[in-house]
Amino acid sequence: MKAKQQALTLQKLDKTAPDNGAGGILPVMGIIFVAAALRAPFTSVGPLLGMIRDDLELSNTLAGAITTLPLLAFALLSPFAPRLARRFGTVNVLMLAMLALSMGILIRSGAGTAMLFSGTALIGLSIAVCNVLLPGLIKGRFPERIGLMTGVYTVAMNICAAAASGVSVPLAQHAGFGWRGTLAMWFIVAALAALFWIPQMRNLAQGSTAGTGKSSAQIWRSLLAWQVTLFMGLQSLLYYVLIAWFSVILGERGMSSSHAGWILSLMQLAQLPFTFFVPLWAGRMKNQRSLVLVTSVLFMAGILGVWLGSSSWMVLWAICIGIAGGFAFGLAMMFFSLRTRTVQDAGELSGMAQSIGYLLAAMGPALFGLLHDMTRSWSLPLALLAAASVLLLVAGMGAGSSRFVGDRKEQPANFG
């Protein structure tokens, strides 16, 4: 009875939930296709970066900005996405974001450098909105199955991200699509996602009366919100730094580029099962501190192994890092729902955490590359990554406690 009352309350707060209750095939398929579209347009660029650079005669700096620009867009727009949802309704904003993403993909694949960067910026802004709103949508539509739907969402996102990285070069070179055709093909996924949300749209004016609960200013003053944000930021930093530099580190250890690439793929594949199961486990636990501990220990073991261990054990270290990444990402997505009482608070917390998180992610690879250039060694960068895994434990112990943002027993953050 209590669960049914909570579901009805969440639907009223969301203003976008169907009248016949949470669930239904359209929301489920919509979530899956949105998740599939959130990373593929981004991860498909990396393997094609050399072709894009040579074709458009870009400098290495400009070529690198193609991958950095979406992360900066994530950080810029994430805090504002909940306001758009309150004004126009979550489903309406998601559908419009998918349409904007579809347009951005086509624009990016057009002729010229200006279209490449303008399309990339539009892609980043569209994905930022969906990144923030999906956890709150899941909380509102599936209040009794948050763990399951979060697992489905994260697995769909990561599988498509990995597939996009793997098929980009074969499609561009062997199938004759070129880099433009290969990047343009992800328009299909984004357009399908928009189609699933169109039947669920409501009057755009409906969202204007949906603002209830804590304000964004109060969320930003919450100690628990900052602990969740720091956890999100540190796991993003660890992931993007390792994705950017892991193969290079292995290459400098004497490993061939093909072997290093295979181990990097293995690291990413190792995380996939845990992005599904960890949200399920987390949703059934009173607190998630034990999962946070496992996450930090695995990160620490993998990073120290890469730094100080034998190259013959590199597969093991990569698997440890991959499993830790799956744990960390699954927990970060669940904390937005588990540490809040309302859909609005979940969106506000998601926007705050992802804004800071992706800002760290955008700066991380360049900063760690700079440290390597200054020291001519990977020792200091890897030592800092190990320290980051300890900070992840500290933040996660707070984020994983059984509390809610805004509760009286929660102490506000003191910033002077």
C-alpha positions in Angstrom: 0.0 0.0 0.0 2.8 2.4 0.9 4.6 1.6 -2.4 1.4 2.5 -4.4 1.0 5.8 -2.5 4.6 6.6 -3.2 4.2 5.9 -6.9 1.1 8.1 -7.1 3.0 10.9 -5.3 5.9 10.6 -7.7 3.6 10.7 -10.7 2.0 13.9 -9.5 5.4 15.5 -9.0 6.6 14.4 -12.4 3.6 15.7 -14.3 4.7 13.4 -17.2 3.8 10.0 -15.9 1.0 8.2 -17.7 -2.5 8.2 -16.1 -2.6 4.4 -15.9 0.4 4.1 -13.7 4.2 3.7 -14.1 5.4 1.3 -16.7 4.2 0.4 -20.2 6.2 -0.6 -23.3 6.6 2.9 -24.7 8.5 4.3 -21.7 10.7 1.2 -21.5 11.6 1.3 -25.2 12.0 5.1 -25.0 14.5 4.8 -22.2 16.4 2.0 -24.0 16.7 4.0 -27.2 17.6 7.2 -25.5 20.3 5.4 -23.5 21.6 3.9 -26.8 21.8 7.3 -28.3 23.6 9.0 -25.4 27.1 7.6 -25.9 27.4 6.2 -29.5 27.6 9.7 -31.2 30.4 10.5 -28.8 32.4 7.3 -28.7 32.2 6.8 -32.5 34.4 9.8 -33.0 37.7 8.6 -31.3 38.6 5.9 -33.8 37.9 8.2 -36.7 39.7 11.2 -35.3 42.7 10.7 -37.6 40.6 10.6 -40.7 38.6 13.7 -39.7 41.8 15.6 -38.9 43.4 14.7 -42.2 40.3 15.3 -44.3 39.6 18.8 -42.8 43.3 19.6 -42.3 42.8 20.3 -38.6 45.6 20.8 -36.1 45.9 18.2 -33.3 44.6 20.8 -30.9 41.4 21.3 -32.9 41.0 17.6 -33.5 41.3 17.0 -29.7 38.6 19.6 -29.1 36.1 17.4 -31.0 36.1 15.0 -28.1 36.5 17.6 -25.3 33.6 19.9 -26.5 30.8 17.5 -25.7 32.1 17.0 -22.1 32.3 20.8 -21.7 28.7 21.0 -23.0 27.7 18.3 -20.4 29.2 20.4 -17.6 27.6 23.7 -18.9 24.0 22.6 -19.4 23.5 19.9 -16.8 22.5 22.3 -13.9 19.8 23.9 -16.1 18.2 20.7 -17.4 15.9 20.3 -14.3 14.5 23.8 -14.8 13.6 22.9 -18.4 11.9 19.8 -17.1 9.9 21.8 -14.5 8.8 24.3 -17.1 7.9 22.0 -20.0 7.7 18.5 -18.6 10.3 15.8 -18.5 9.0 13.7 -21.4 8.6 16.8 -23.6 12.1 17.9 -22.9 13.5 14.5 -23.6 11.7 14.2 -26.9 12.9 17.7 -28.0 16.5 16.8 -26.9 16.4 13.7 -29.1 15.2 15.8 -32.0 18.1 18.2 -31.4 20.5 15.3 -31.1 19.3 14.0 -34.5 19.8 17.4 -36.1 23.3 17.7 -34.4 24.4 14.4 -35.8 23.4 15.4 -39.4 24.9 18.8 -39.0 28.2 17.3 -37.8 28.4 15.0 -40.8 28.0 17.9 -43.2 30.8 19.7 -45.1 33.3 22.0 -43.4 34.9 22.6 -40.1 32.2 25.0 -38.9 29.4 22.4 -39.3 31.6 19.8 -37.6 32.0 21.9 -34.5 28.5 23.4 -34.4 27.0 19.9 -34.8 29.3 18.5 -32.1 28.2 21.3 -29.7 24.5 20.6 -30.4 25.1 16.9 -29.7 26.8 17.7 -26.4 24.0 20.0 -25.2 21.3 17.5 -26.2 23.1 14.6 -24.5 23.6 16.7 -21.3 19.8 17.2 -21.0 19.1 13.5 -21.3 21.9 12.5 -19.0 20.4 14.6 -16.2 16.7 13.8 -16.7 16.7 10.1 -17.2 17.5 9.1 -13.6 14.6 11.3 -12.4 12.3 9.9 -15.1 13.1 6.3 -14.0 12.4 7.3 -10.4 9.0 8.7 -11.4 7.9 6.1 -13.9 9.3 3.0 -12.1 9.5 3.8 -8.4 9.3 0.0 -7.5 11.9 -1.0 -10.1 14.5 1.7 -10.0 17.4 -0.7 -9.8 16.2 -2.8 -12.7 15.5 0.1 -15.0 18.7 1.8 -14.1 20.6 -1.4 -15.0 18.8 -1.6 -18.3 19.6 2.0 -19.0 23.3 1.8 -18.2 23.8 -1.5 -20.0 22.1 -0.2 -23.2 24.2 3.0 -23.0 27.5 1.1 -22.5 26.9 -1.6 -25.1 26.1 0.9 -27.8 29.1 3.0 -26.7 31.4 0.0 -27.1 29.8 -1.1 -30.4 30.2 2.4 -31.8 33.9 2.4 -31.0 34.4 -1.1 -32.6 32.4 -0.6 -35.9 33.5 2.9 -36.8 36.7 2.1 -38.6 35.3 -1.0 -40.5 32.3 1.0 -41.6 34.3 4.0 -42.7 37.1 2.1 -44.5 35.8 -1.3 -45.6 32.1 -0.5 -46.0 32.9 2.7 -47.9 30.8 5.0 -45.7 33.7 7.4 -44.9 33.8 9.2 -41.6 30.8 11.4 -42.5 28.5 8.5 -43.3 29.7 6.5 -40.3 28.9 9.4 -37.9 25.6 10.1 -39.7 24.3 6.6 -39.2 23.7 7.3 -35.5 20.9 9.6 -36.6 18.7 6.5 -36.9 19.0 5.6 -33.2 18.3 9.2 -32.1 15.3 9.5 -34.4 13.9 6.2 -33.2 14.2 7.4 -29.6 12.3 10.6 -30.4 9.5 8.5 -32.1 9.0 6.5 -28.9 8.5 9.7 -26.9 6.1 11.5 -29.3 3.0 9.6 -28.2 3.8 10.4 -24.6 4.1 14.1 -25.0 1.7 16.5 -23.4 1.0 20.2 -23.6 4.3 22.1 -23.2 2.5 24.4 -20.8 1.8 21.6 -18.3 5.3 21.6 -16.9 5.1 25.2 -15.8 3.2 24.3 -12.6 5.3 21.3 -11.7 7.9 23.1 -9.5 7.7 21.6 -6.0 10.2 20.5 -3.4 13.7 21.7 -2.8 15.2 24.5 -4.8 18.4 24.0 -6.7 20.1 26.5 -4.3 19.3 24.2 -1.4 20.5 21.1 -3.2 23.9 22.9 -3.8 24.2 23.6 0.0 23.6 19.9 1.0 26.6 18.0 2.3 25.1 14.7 1.1 24.6 16.2 -2.4 28.2 17.2 -2.5 29.3 13.7 -1.5 27.2 12.2 -4.3 28.7 14.9 -6.6 32.3 14.1 -5.6 31.7 10.4 -6.1 30.3 11.1 -9.6 33.1 13.4 -10.5 35.9 11.1 -9.3 34.5 8.1 -11.1 34.2 10.1 -14.3 37.8 11.4 -13.8 39.1 7.9 -13.3 37.2 6.5 -16.3 38.1 9.2 -18.9 41.7 9.4 -17.8 42.2 5.6 -18.1 40.3 5.5 -21.4 42.5 8.2 -22.8 45.9 7.1 -21.6 45.8 3.3 -20.8 46.9 2.2 -24.2 49.7 4.8 -24.2 50.9 3.6 -20.8 51.0 0.0 -22.0 52.8 1.1 -25.2 55.5 2.7 -23.2 55.8 -0.5 -21.2 56.8 -2.2 -24.4 53.4 -3.6 -25.5 52.4 -3.6 -29.2 49.5 -1.2 -30.1 47.3 -4.1 -31.1 47.8 -5.9 -27.9 47.3 -2.7 -25.9 44.1 -2.0 -27.8 42.8 -5.5 -27.0 43.4 -5.1 -23.3 41.7 -1.7 -23.4 38.7 -3.3 -25.0 38.8 -6.1 -22.4 38.7 -3.4 -19.7 35.6 -1.9 -21.1 33.9 -5.2 -21.6 34.6 -6.2 -18.0 32.4 -3.4 -16.7 29.3 -4.3 -18.7 27.8 -7.0 -16.5 28.3 -4.9 -13.4 26.6 -1.8 -14.8 23.4 -4.0 -14.9 23.8 -6.0 -11.6 25.1 -3.2 -9.3 22.0 -1.1 -9.6 19.9 -4.2 -8.8 22.0 -4.9 -5.7 22.1 -1.3 -4.6 18.4 -0.9 -4.8 17.9 -3.9 -2.4 20.3 -2.7 0.2 19.7 -0.4 3.2 23.0 1.4 2.4 25.5 0.9 -0.4 28.8 1.3 1.6 29.9 -2.3 1.0 29.6 -1.7 -2.7 31.6 1.5 -2.5 34.3 -0.3 -0.6 34.5 -3.0 -3.3 34.7 -0.3 -6.0 37.6 1.6 -4.3 39.6 -1.6 -3.6 39.3 -2.8 -7.2 40.3 0.6 -8.6 43.3 0.7 -6.2 44.4 -2.8 -7.0 44.1 -2.2 -10.8 45.9 1.2 -10.7 48.7 0.0 -8.4 49.1 -3.1 -10.6 49.5 -1.0 -13.7 52.0 1.3 -11.9 54.1 -1.2 -9.9 53.0 -4.7 -11.1 54.3 -7.0 -13.8 53.3 -6.5 -17.4 52.4 -10.2 -17.6 49.6 -9.5 -15.1 48.2 -6.5 -17.1 45.1 -8.4 -18.2 44.2 -8.9 -14.5 44.8 -5.2 -13.7 42.6 -4.2 -16.6 39.8 -6.5 -15.5 40.0 -5.0 -12.0 39.7 -1.5 -13.3 36.9 -2.5 -15.7 34.8 -4.1 -12.9 35.5 -1.1 -10.6 34.3 1.2 -13.4 31.1 -0.8 -13.7 30.5 -0.7 -10.0 31.2 3.1 -9.8 29.0 4.1 -12.8 26.1 1.9 -11.6 26.3 3.4 -8.1 26.6 7.0 -9.3 23.4 6.6 -11.4 21.6 5.0 -8.5 22.6 7.6 -5.9 20.5 10.2 -7.8 17.4 8.2 -7.0 18.3 6.6 -3.7 19.4 9.7 -2.0 16.4 11.8 -2.9 12.7 11.7 -2.1 11.1 13.4 -5.1 11.6 13.4 -8.9 12.5 17.0 -8.8 15.2 16.5 -6.2 16.6 13.5 -8.3 16.8 15.8 -11.3 18.5 18.6 -9.3 21.0 16.2 -7.8 21.7 14.6 -11.2 22.3 18.0 -12.8 24.6 19.1 -10.0 26.6 15.9 -9.9 27.0 15.6 -13.7 27.9 19.2 -14.1 30.9 18.8 -11.8 31.6 15.3 -12.9 31.9 16.0 -16.6 34.0 19.2 -15.9 36.5 17.0 -14.1 36.3 14.4 -16.9 37.0 17.1 -19.5 40.0 18.4 -17.6 41.4 15.1 -16.5 43.0 13.6 -19.6 44.8 16.9 -20.5 46.0 17.4 -16.9 47.4 13.9 -16.6 49.1 14.2 -20.0 50.7 17.5 -18.9 51.9 15.8 -15.7 53.5 13.0 -17.8 55.2 15.6 -20.1 56.6 17.5 -17.1 57.9 14.4 -15.2 58.7 12.2 -18.2 57.1 9.4 -16.2 53.7 7.9 -15.5 54.5 7.5 -11.8 53.1 10.8 -10.6 49.9 10.5 -12.7 49.2 7.0 -11.6 49.9 7.9 -8.0 47.3 10.7 -8.2 44.9 8.2 -9.8 45.5 5.9 -6.8 44.8 8.9 -4.5 41.6 9.6 -6.4 40.4 6.0 -5.7 40.9 6.7 -2.0 38.9 9.9 -2.2 36.3 8.0 -4.1 36.0 5.7 -1.0 35.7 8.7 1.3 33.0 10.4 -0.8 31.2 7.1 -1.4 30.9 6.2 2.3 28.9 9.4 2.7 26.9 9.0 -0.6 26.2 5.4 0.2 24.7 6.0 3.7 21.0 5.6 4.3 20.0 9.3 4.1 18.1 11.7 1.8 19.1 15.1 0.5 17.3 17.8 2.6 16.5 15.6 5.6 16.7 17.4 9.0 19.4 15.0 10.2 21.6 15.9 7.3 24.1 18.6 8.1 24.4 21.4 5.5 27.7 21.9 3.8 29.7 24.7 5.3 31.6 26.7 2.7 32.3 29.7 5.0 
